[in-house]
Amino acid sequence: MSLKLIHTADVHLGARLKYLGDKANEHRVTIEKTFQKVITKAIDSNADVFVVAGDLFDNPFPDKRYIDLVINELNKLLANDIYVVIVPGNHDRLAAGSVYLSDSFNITNPKFKLFSSKEFEQWVIPELELTIHAKGLYEQKSKQSQLTGLKKNDSSKYNVAVVHGSVDIIAEPDNYPIFQKDIQGLDFDYLALGDWHSSLKVDSGKTTAWYSGSPEVISVSQKGAGHCLLVTIDETTKVEAIDIGSRNIKELEVDLNKYSSQAKLVDDIEKYKDDNSILLLNIKGIKELEQRIDTDRLSEQINNLFYYVRVKDNTELGLSQEELDKYPEELVIGKYIRILQKKKAENPQLEKEIDTALQLGVKYLKGAGDDN
């Protein structure tokens, strides 16, 4: 028989989402609805097991509304004879008095398992010829390798591990590390990972290993959110990323030098209008002394075109000799320009701030001169 799992993680119910301002509560509700969609997907897919690889809640002490939501949704899975696996992550860790140690999660259904041991424990499910290996997290931070002590159960046809931590793909992680060399030393059918908010397949040798990512966008820094994973295990392991989220992150880079005005830039951005997108707008190019992008004003102009907008000004200030000649050193404005140029040469780490000061200073000094 084959085995079918739905793998999710990093739902972060109750996340503060401060970057969204007055839209934060609306998006928290969206996250709740998306979690419900993941539950429905598990039922509709006739999944055998539903796996949460950590951080179902954003903190160990969530509001009652989120606890009630989760219990209600998990009961739907259990009513459909789906095994449920919950692993506490570093956000919803097993702190004293926390949600997973409360009566709310004292669920006696034999198809429910909350992993609360500090060391790996095995949940053997004879009906599925499956052993699930996992442990609970008790601290927000740890330097301990997360795969220490993980051993296969050769008595089961299938072995699945559920682990919350950070794989050393880009750099060595400083919190709950998972090392690729350790994954490659395993011989498991599947490693369900949590902690990263983007869906990602991990290069892992014999063991198929994936981050499911968050089912809904949580942070603008990880754009691969919005999925849950349908995992089918037979002779081989097949993973399908299911689009489940309501919102997405759209990245747009524009070259300032292609536009004669900010208004024309706004007109061009309007072509990408999407009410469900979080837009990360990166402006590049070389700007002249009197050519300044007002990022606050630009955000206001395009905010109604997207769910949320973040504008980053990565332009560089290019001072041509022709511009300098317009402001000789004998003038106050000329002295100002040259003083700041010198400071920029001496403090390259402050280049952006000094460029802004240059542009604003020239604007106001010219204005003062016009008034005289």
DRENZABA-952505 format. One record per residue (C-alpha): residue number from 1; residue in one letter; x, y, z. Coordinates in Angstrom, 1 decimal. Layout:
% residues N
(NUM; "A"; (X; Y; Z))
...
END
This chain:
% residues 372
(1; "M"; (0.0; 0.0; 0.0))
(2; "S"; (1.1; 3.6; -0.6))
(3; "L"; (1.1; 6.3; 2.0))
(4; "K"; (-0.3; 9.8; 1.6))
(5; "L"; (0.6; 12.8; 3.8))
(6; "I"; (-0.3; 16.5; 3.9))
(7; "H"; (2.7; 18.4; 5.3))
(8; "T"; (2.4; 21.9; 6.6))
(9; "A"; (4.3; 24.2; 9.0))
(10; "D"; (4.9; 27.8; 10.1))
(11; "V"; (1.2; 28.8; 10.0))
(12; "H"; (1.9; 31.3; 12.7))
(13; "L"; (-1.7; 31.8; 13.9))
(14; "G"; (-1.9; 35.0; 15.8))
(15; "A"; (1.2; 36.6; 14.2))
(16; "R"; (1.5; 40.3; 14.9))
(17; "L"; (2.4; 41.3; 11.3))
(18; "K"; (3.3; 44.8; 12.4))
(19; "Y"; (4.7; 45.7; 9.0))
(20; "L"; (1.1; 45.6; 7.6))
(21; "G"; (-0.1; 48.3; 9.9))
(22; "D"; (-3.9; 48.6; 9.9))
(23; "K"; (-4.2; 45.6; 7.5))
(24; "A"; (-2.6; 43.2; 10.0))
(25; "N"; (-5.9; 42.0; 11.6))
(26; "E"; (-7.4; 41.4; 8.2))
(27; "H"; (-4.4; 39.3; 7.2))
(28; "R"; (-4.5; 37.4; 10.5))
(29; "V"; (-8.1; 36.3; 9.5))
(30; "T"; (-6.8; 35.3; 6.1))
(31; "I"; (-4.1; 33.1; 7.7))
(32; "E"; (-6.9; 31.4; 9.7))
(33; "K"; (-8.9; 30.8; 6.6))
(34; "T"; (-5.9; 29.4; 4.7))
(35; "F"; (-5.2; 27.0; 7.6))
(36; "Q"; (-8.8; 25.8; 7.2))
(37; "K"; (-8.2; 25.3; 3.5))
(38; "V"; (-5.2; 23.1; 4.3))
(39; "I"; (-7.4; 20.9; 6.5))
(40; "T"; (-10.0; 20.7; 3.7))
(41; "K"; (-7.2; 19.7; 1.3))
(42; "A"; (-6.1; 16.9; 3.6))
(43; "I"; (-9.7; 15.5; 3.8))
(44; "D"; (-10.4; 15.9; 0.0))
(45; "S"; (-7.0; 14.2; -0.8))
(46; "N"; (-7.9; 11.2; 1.4))
(47; "A"; (-4.6; 11.7; 3.3))
(48; "D"; (-3.5; 9.1; 5.7))
(49; "V"; (-1.5; 11.5; 7.9))
(50; "F"; (-1.6; 15.3; 8.6))
(51; "V"; (1.8; 16.7; 9.7))
(52; "V"; (2.5; 20.1; 11.3))
(53; "A"; (6.3; 20.6; 11.4))
(54; "G"; (6.3; 23.3; 14.1))
(55; "D"; (5.0; 26.9; 14.6))
(56; "L"; (1.3; 26.3; 14.1))
(57; "F"; (0.9; 29.2; 16.6))
(58; "D"; (3.0; 32.3; 16.5))
(59; "N"; (3.8; 32.1; 20.3))
(60; "P"; (3.4; 29.6; 23.1))
(61; "F"; (0.4; 31.4; 24.6))
(62; "P"; (-2.1; 32.1; 21.8))
(63; "D"; (-5.5; 33.7; 22.2))
(64; "K"; (-8.4; 31.3; 22.8))
(65; "R"; (-9.9; 32.0; 19.4))
(66; "Y"; (-6.9; 30.4; 17.7))
(67; "I"; (-6.9; 27.4; 20.1))
(68; "D"; (-10.6; 26.8; 19.5))
(69; "L"; (-10.0; 27.1; 15.7))
(70; "V"; (-7.2; 24.5; 15.7))
(71; "I"; (-9.1; 22.0; 17.9))
(72; "N"; (-12.1; 22.3; 15.8))
(73; "E"; (-10.1; 21.7; 12.6))
(74; "L"; (-8.1; 18.9; 14.0))
(75; "N"; (-11.3; 17.2; 15.1))
(76; "K"; (-12.5; 17.3; 11.4))
(77; "L"; (-9.3; 15.4; 10.5))
(78; "L"; (-9.8; 12.8; 13.2))
(79; "A"; (-13.5; 12.4; 12.2))
(80; "N"; (-12.2; 11.4; 8.8))
(81; "D"; (-9.8; 8.8; 10.2))
(82; "I"; (-6.7; 10.9; 9.4))
(83; "Y"; (-3.8; 10.6; 11.7))
(84; "V"; (-2.6; 13.9; 13.1))
(85; "V"; (1.0; 14.8; 14.0))
(86; "I"; (1.8; 18.0; 15.9))
(87; "V"; (5.4; 19.1; 16.5))
(88; "P"; (6.0; 22.2; 18.7))
(89; "G"; (8.4; 24.7; 17.0))
(90; "N"; (10.6; 27.4; 18.5))
(91; "H"; (7.7; 29.9; 18.3))
(92; "D"; (5.0; 27.7; 19.9))
(93; "R"; (7.5; 25.9; 22.0))
(94; "L"; (6.7; 23.8; 25.1))
(95; "A"; (7.2; 26.6; 27.6))
(96; "A"; (5.8; 26.3; 31.1))
(97; "G"; (2.1; 26.8; 31.0))
(98; "S"; (2.0; 27.0; 27.2))
(99; "V"; (-0.8; 25.9; 24.9))
(100; "Y"; (0.5; 22.4; 24.2))
(101; "L"; (0.8; 21.6; 27.9))
(102; "S"; (-2.8; 22.8; 28.6))
(103; "D"; (-5.9; 20.7; 28.8))
(104; "S"; (-6.9; 21.9; 25.3))
(105; "F"; (-4.4; 19.5; 23.8))
(106; "N"; (-5.1; 16.6; 26.1))
(107; "I"; (-6.6; 14.8; 23.2))
(108; "T"; (-7.2; 11.1; 23.8))
(109; "N"; (-8.0; 10.0; 20.3))
(110; "P"; (-5.5; 7.3; 19.4))
(111; "K"; (-4.9; 8.9; 16.0))
(112; "F"; (-3.6; 12.1; 17.5))
(113; "K"; (0.1; 12.5; 18.5))
(114; "L"; (1.6; 15.6; 20.1))
(115; "F"; (5.4; 15.1; 20.3))
(116; "S"; (6.6; 16.5; 23.6))
(117; "S"; (9.8; 14.6; 24.4))
(118; "K"; (13.1; 16.6; 24.2))
(119; "E"; (14.7; 13.6; 22.5))
(120; "F"; (13.4; 11.8; 19.4))
(121; "E"; (10.6; 9.4; 20.0))
(122; "Q"; (8.9; 7.0; 17.7))
(123; "W"; (5.2; 6.8; 17.0))
(124; "V"; (4.5; 3.4; 15.4))
(125; "I"; (1.3; 3.1; 13.4))
(126; "P"; (0.9; -0.6; 12.4))
(127; "E"; (-2.1; 0.1; 10.3))
(128; "L"; (0.0; 2.2; 7.9))
(129; "E"; (3.2; 0.2; 8.4))
(130; "L"; (4.7; 3.6; 9.4))
(131; "T"; (6.9; 5.0; 12.1))
(132; "I"; (7.0; 8.8; 12.7))
(133; "H"; (10.0; 10.2; 14.4))
(134; "A"; (9.9; 13.6; 16.1))
(135; "K"; (10.6; 15.7; 19.2))
(136; "G"; (9.2; 18.9; 20.8))
(137; "L"; (11.1; 22.1; 21.2))
(138; "Y"; (11.3; 23.7; 24.6))
(139; "E"; (13.5; 26.8; 23.9))
(140; "Q"; (13.3; 29.6; 21.5))
(141; "K"; (17.0; 29.3; 20.6))
(142; "S"; (19.4; 26.3; 20.5))
(143; "K"; (22.8; 25.5; 19.0))
(144; "Q"; (22.2; 21.7; 19.2))
(145; "S"; (22.0; 19.8; 15.9))
(146; "Q"; (18.4; 18.8; 15.3))
(147; "L"; (19.1; 15.4; 13.8))
(148; "T"; (21.2; 14.1; 16.8))
(149; "G"; (19.7; 10.8; 17.9))
(150; "L"; (17.5; 10.2; 14.9))
(151; "K"; (17.5; 6.5; 14.0))
(152; "K"; (15.3; 4.5; 11.6))
(153; "N"; (12.9; 1.8; 12.7))
(154; "D"; (13.7; -1.1; 10.4))
(155; "S"; (10.6; -2.9; 11.6))
(156; "S"; (8.4; -0.4; 9.7))
(157; "K"; (8.0; -0.3; 5.9))
(158; "Y"; (7.9; 3.5; 6.0))
(159; "N"; (9.9; 5.9; 8.2))
(160; "V"; (9.1; 9.6; 8.3))
(161; "A"; (10.8; 12.2; 10.5))
(162; "V"; (9.4; 15.6; 11.4))
(163; "V"; (11.9; 18.2; 12.4))
(164; "H"; (11.8; 22.0; 13.0))
(165; "G"; (15.1; 23.8; 12.3))
(166; "S"; (17.3; 25.5; 9.8))
(167; "V"; (19.3; 23.7; 7.2))
(168; "D"; (22.8; 25.0; 6.3))
(169; "I"; (22.1; 25.7; 2.7))
(170; "I"; (23.3; 29.3; 2.5))
(171; "A"; (25.4; 29.6; 5.7))
(172; "E"; (25.8; 27.7; 9.0))
(173; "P"; (22.6; 28.4; 10.9))
(174; "D"; (22.8; 29.9; 14.4))
(175; "N"; (19.5; 28.5; 15.7))
(176; "Y"; (18.3; 24.9; 15.7))
(177; "P"; (20.8; 23.8; 13.0))
(178; "I"; (20.3; 21.0; 10.6))
(179; "F"; (23.3; 19.9; 8.6))
(180; "Q"; (23.0; 18.6; 5.0))
(181; "K"; (25.7; 16.0; 5.7))
(182; "D"; (23.5; 14.6; 8.5))
(183; "I"; (20.4; 14.4; 6.2))
(184; "Q"; (22.5; 12.6; 3.5))
(185; "G"; (23.5; 10.1; 6.2))
(186; "L"; (19.8; 9.1; 6.8))
(187; "D"; (17.8; 6.5; 4.9))
(188; "F"; (14.3; 7.7; 5.6))
(189; "D"; (11.3; 7.9; 3.2))
(190; "Y"; (10.6; 11.5; 4.0))
(191; "L"; (11.9; 14.3; 6.2))
(192; "A"; (9.2; 16.9; 6.9))
(193; "L"; (10.9; 20.2; 7.7))
(194; "G"; (9.6; 23.4; 9.4))
(195; "D"; (11.1; 26.8; 10.2))
(196; "W"; (11.5; 28.4; 6.8))
(197; "H"; (8.5; 30.2; 5.3))
(198; "S"; (9.3; 29.3; 1.7))
(199; "S"; (8.6; 25.9; 0.1))
(200; "L"; (12.0; 24.3; -0.6))
(201; "K"; (13.4; 20.9; -1.6))
(202; "V"; (16.6; 20.1; 0.2))
(203; "D"; (19.4; 18.3; -1.5))
(204; "S"; (19.5; 15.2; 0.7))
(205; "G"; (20.8; 12.0; -0.8))
(206; "K"; (18.6; 9.0; -0.2))
(207; "T"; (16.1; 10.9; 2.0))
(208; "T"; (13.5; 13.1; 0.3))
(209; "A"; (13.5; 16.3; 2.4))
(210; "W"; (11.3; 19.4; 2.0))
(211; "Y"; (10.3; 22.6; 3.8))
(212; "S"; (6.6; 23.1; 3.2))
(213; "G"; (6.8; 26.8; 3.9))
(214; "S"; (4.0; 28.8; 5.4))
(215; "P"; (0.6; 28.2; 3.8))
(216; "E"; (0.0; 32.0; 3.8))
(217; "V"; (2.5; 34.9; 3.5))
(218; "I"; (3.9; 35.8; 6.9))
(219; "S"; (7.0; 37.8; 6.1))
(220; "V"; (8.0; 39.8; 3.0))
(221; "S"; (11.5; 38.4; 3.2))
(222; "Q"; (10.5; 34.9; 2.0))
(223; "K"; (8.5; 34.9; -1.1))
(224; "G"; (8.0; 31.2; -1.6))
(225; "A"; (5.1; 31.0; 0.9))
(226; "G"; (1.5; 30.0; 0.0))
(227; "H"; (1.7; 26.2; -0.2))
(228; "C"; (1.2; 22.9; 1.6))
(229; "L"; (2.8; 19.7; 0.4))
(230; "L"; (1.0; 16.5; -0.7))
(231; "V"; (3.5; 13.7; -0.2))
(232; "T"; (2.9; 10.2; -1.6))
(233; "I"; (5.2; 7.4; -0.5))
(234; "D"; (5.4; 4.1; -2.3))
(235; "E"; (8.6; 2.6; -3.8))
(236; "T"; (9.6; 6.2; -4.2))
(237; "T"; (8.5; 9.5; -2.6))
(238; "K"; (6.7; 12.1; -4.7))
(239; "V"; (6.1; 15.6; -3.4))
(240; "E"; (3.6; 18.0; -4.9))
(241; "A"; (3.5; 21.7; -3.8))
(242; "I"; (-0.2; 22.7; -3.6))
(243; "D"; (-1.1; 26.4; -4.1))
(244; "I"; (-3.2; 27.2; -1.0))
(245; "G"; (-2.5; 30.8; 0.0))
(246; "S"; (-4.6; 33.8; -0.9))
(247; "R"; (-1.8; 36.3; -1.2))
(248; "N"; (1.6; 36.4; -2.9))
(249; "I"; (4.7; 38.5; -3.0))
(250; "K"; (5.5; 40.3; -6.2))
(251; "E"; (9.0; 41.7; -6.8))
(252; "L"; (9.4; 44.5; -9.3))
(253; "E"; (12.6; 46.3; -10.2))
(254; "V"; (12.5; 49.6; -12.2))
(255; "D"; (15.2; 51.7; -13.7))
(256; "L"; (14.7; 55.4; -12.8))
(257; "N"; (16.6; 56.5; -15.9))
(258; "K"; (13.9; 55.2; -18.1))
(259; "Y"; (11.3; 57.7; -16.7))
(260; "S"; (11.1; 61.5; -17.2))
(261; "S"; (8.9; 61.9; -14.1))
(262; "Q"; (7.5; 60.1; -11.0))
(263; "A"; (4.1; 60.3; -12.6))
(264; "K"; (5.2; 58.2; -15.6))
(265; "L"; (6.8; 55.7; -13.2))
(266; "V"; (3.4; 55.4; -11.4))
(267; "D"; (1.6; 54.8; -14.7))
(268; "D"; (4.0; 51.9; -15.5))
(269; "I"; (3.6; 50.3; -12.1))
(270; "E"; (-0.2; 50.4; -12.5))
(271; "K"; (0.1; 47.7; -15.2))
(272; "Y"; (1.0; 45.2; -12.5))
(273; "K"; (-2.1; 46.0; -10.3))
(274; "D"; (-3.1; 43.1; -8.1))
(275; "D"; (-5.2; 43.4; -5.0))
(276; "N"; (-3.8; 40.2; -3.5))
(277; "S"; (-0.1; 41.0; -4.1))
(278; "I"; (2.4; 42.4; -1.6))
(279; "L"; (4.6; 44.5; -3.9))
(280; "L"; (8.3; 44.8; -3.2))
(281; "L"; (9.4; 47.7; -5.5))
(282; "N"; (13.1; 48.2; -6.0))
(283; "I"; (14.1; 51.4; -7.8))
(284; "K"; (17.6; 51.5; -9.3))
(285; "G"; (19.5; 53.8; -11.6))
(286; "I"; (21.6; 57.0; -11.5))
(287; "K"; (19.8; 60.1; -10.4))
(288; "E"; (20.9; 63.7; -10.8))
(289; "L"; (21.3; 66.2; -8.0))
(290; "E"; (17.8; 67.7; -8.5))
(291; "Q"; (16.1; 64.4; -9.4))
(292; "R"; (14.8; 62.8; -6.2))
(293; "I"; (12.3; 59.9; -5.9))
(294; "D"; (9.9; 60.7; -3.0))
(295; "T"; (9.4; 57.1; -1.8))
(296; "D"; (6.8; 58.0; 0.8))
(297; "R"; (4.8; 59.9; -1.9))
(298; "L"; (5.3; 57.0; -4.4))
(299; "S"; (4.0; 54.5; -1.8))
(300; "E"; (0.9; 56.6; -1.3))
(301; "Q"; (0.3; 56.8; -5.1))
(302; "I"; (0.5; 53.1; -5.7))
(303; "N"; (-0.8; 51.7; -2.4))
(304; "N"; (-4.4; 51.2; -3.7))
(305; "L"; (-3.0; 49.1; -6.6))
(306; "F"; (-1.8; 46.3; -4.3))
(307; "Y"; (-2.5; 44.7; -0.9))
(308; "Y"; (0.7; 46.2; 0.5))
(309; "V"; (3.6; 48.1; -0.9))
(310; "R"; (7.2; 48.4; 0.2))
(311; "V"; (9.4; 50.8; -1.8))
(312; "K"; (13.2; 50.5; -1.7))
(313; "D"; (15.3; 53.3; -3.2))
(314; "N"; (18.5; 51.8; -4.5))
(315; "T"; (19.4; 54.6; -6.9))
(316; "E"; (22.8; 56.2; -6.8))
(317; "L"; (23.5; 59.9; -7.0))
(318; "G"; (25.6; 60.8; -10.0))
(319; "L"; (27.2; 64.3; -9.8))
(320; "S"; (28.4; 65.3; -13.2))
(321; "Q"; (31.0; 68.1; -13.7))
(322; "E"; (28.3; 70.0; -15.6))
(323; "E"; (26.1; 70.0; -12.4))
(324; "L"; (29.1; 71.0; -10.2))
(325; "D"; (29.9; 73.9; -12.6))
(326; "K"; (26.4; 75.3; -12.0))
(327; "Y"; (27.2; 75.7; -8.3))
(328; "P"; (30.7; 77.2; -7.9))
(329; "E"; (32.5; 76.9; -4.6))
(330; "E"; (32.1; 80.6; -3.9))
(331; "L"; (28.4; 80.1; -3.4))
(332; "V"; (26.9; 78.7; -0.1))
(333; "I"; (25.2; 75.9; -2.1))
(334; "G"; (28.5; 75.1; -3.8))
(335; "K"; (30.4; 74.9; -0.5))
(336; "Y"; (27.6; 72.7; 0.9))
(337; "I"; (27.9; 70.2; -2.1))
(338; "R"; (31.6; 69.9; -1.8))
(339; "I"; (31.6; 69.5; 2.0))
(340; "L"; (29.1; 66.6; 1.7))
(341; "Q"; (31.1; 65.1; -1.2))
(342; "K"; (34.1; 65.0; 1.0))
(343; "K"; (32.2; 63.4; 3.9))
(344; "K"; (30.9; 60.8; 1.5))
(345; "A"; (34.4; 59.9; 0.4))
(346; "E"; (35.4; 59.6; 4.1))
(347; "N"; (32.3; 57.7; 5.1))
(348; "P"; (31.3; 55.3; 2.3))
(349; "Q"; (29.0; 53.4; 4.7))
(350; "L"; (26.9; 56.5; 4.9))
(351; "E"; (26.6; 57.0; 1.1))
(352; "K"; (22.8; 56.7; 1.0))
(353; "E"; (22.2; 59.2; 3.9))
(354; "I"; (24.7; 61.7; 2.5))
(355; "D"; (23.2; 61.5; -1.0))
(356; "T"; (19.8; 62.2; 0.5))
(357; "A"; (21.2; 65.1; 2.5))
(358; "L"; (22.8; 66.5; -0.7))
(359; "Q"; (19.6; 66.4; -2.6))
(360; "L"; (17.4; 67.9; 0.2))
(361; "G"; (20.0; 70.5; 1.0))
(362; "V"; (20.3; 71.7; -2.5))
(363; "K"; (16.5; 71.9; -2.8))
(364; "Y"; (16.1; 74.0; 0.3))
(365; "L"; (19.2; 76.2; -0.4))
(366; "K"; (17.8; 76.9; -3.8))
(367; "G"; (14.4; 77.7; -2.4))
(368; "A"; (16.0; 80.1; 0.2))
(369; "G"; (17.8; 81.8; -2.6))
(370; "D"; (14.6; 82.2; -4.7))
(371; "D"; (12.9; 83.9; -1.8))
(372; "N"; (15.6; 86.7; -1.5))
END
